[in-house]
Amino acid sequence: MGSKRITQLSGKLRAFNRAHPDAAEDFVDAFEDVLADAGLTYDRVSARVKKWASLKAKANKKAEGTWLYPDPWEDVHDIIGVRITTLHSTEIPHVIDAIDDVFQVVRSVDKTAQTRVSGGFGYGSHHLILRVDERAERLRDYQGQLFEVQVRTVLQHAWAEFEHDIRYKRATELDPQIDRAFTLTAGLIELADQQFDQIAAIREPSPATQEDVAFSAETLPGMIAMIVGNTVPPSRSEHYQWLEELLHAHDITTATQLRHLLDPKQIAFVRDGLSYRFQPGQIRLIDDLLLLTFGESHIEKTAATGAHPQQRAPRLRHRLDALNRARQADPSIAQVLER
């Protein structure tokens, strides 16, 4: 059974390569057209057809004695693989939106978000399993073909390539210090990506980021920087998932809503009202802006969240009392909040 599967798979790969000798170039051209039509900037598009040795090894994988890919030609989705690298992470959602307009999305997995939710640093990439349909005119010869696309920043790509080379291409057992070094480096790369997001937002605001687009934990640092500039420092990267939860608790999910919340007059009022003895980062400032805007509702909806939920409710009420006193001293803030 196993040898027959492999023999059939080999024949299908040879037949595919004979029918599509320029498959990699065809997919690169198609994706470059998609990104150009959407007016998006990116670093590079590359593609490859899986080599026989790699496909055979994947087809032979088992879990508890069962084939992971019973019909490998249909079940292995990266026989054709496309990689898109971007200069900074705020471009990634727009690249994915452009892809969604032209291909059928079978599965979408954000590896960066998965790693962040688990509380660690590591492999960062967005993986899409796509199917070619009639919308992809340049790929009409590949109708129905499943393939994989990876979208990542150039820094994520550099980390992943080096880590793969060290971890999987060398037979020797790795020193635990190497694991630790890779984890530390991944954290530095994540921080560098955030700084690139801020630089791009400040120097070259993209028209796409000014539309009413949804944000995510990954895009929040750059989007906030685009709105407030460098006047508010970024917070720790692993905390933006929590900030996304705080905003979603009040149905704030788009760039337009975020821009309204980050009104300069509201920011100035919060700074004066709370008399910070430190420079608040993006997350703390937005938490206080939500408190100013929604009052007790913000406490009720978010008091059980965060790293120290037992302390959060009393701290929020203390800050709300200070904001309410400031509101009584300056009633004009009500007009700003009502807009």
Buried (B, 14 or more C-beta within 10 A) or exposed (E): EEEEBBEEBBEBBEEBEEEBEEBBEBBBBBBBBBBEEBEBBBBEBBBBBBEEEEBBEBBBEEEEEEBEBEEBBEEBBBBBBBBBBBBBBBBBBBBBBBBEEBBBEEEBEBBBBEBBEEEEBBBBBBBBBBBBBEEBEBBEEBEEBBBBBBBBBBBBBBBBEEBEEEEEEEEEEEEEEEEEEBEEBBBEBBBEBBBBBBBBBBEEEBEBBEEEBEBBBBBBBBBBBBBBEEEBEBBEBBBBBBBBBBBEBBEBBBBEBBBBBBBEEBBEBBBEBBEEEEEBBBBBBBBBBBBBBBBEEBBEBBBEEBEEEEEBBEEBBEBBEBBEEBBEEEEEBEEBBEE
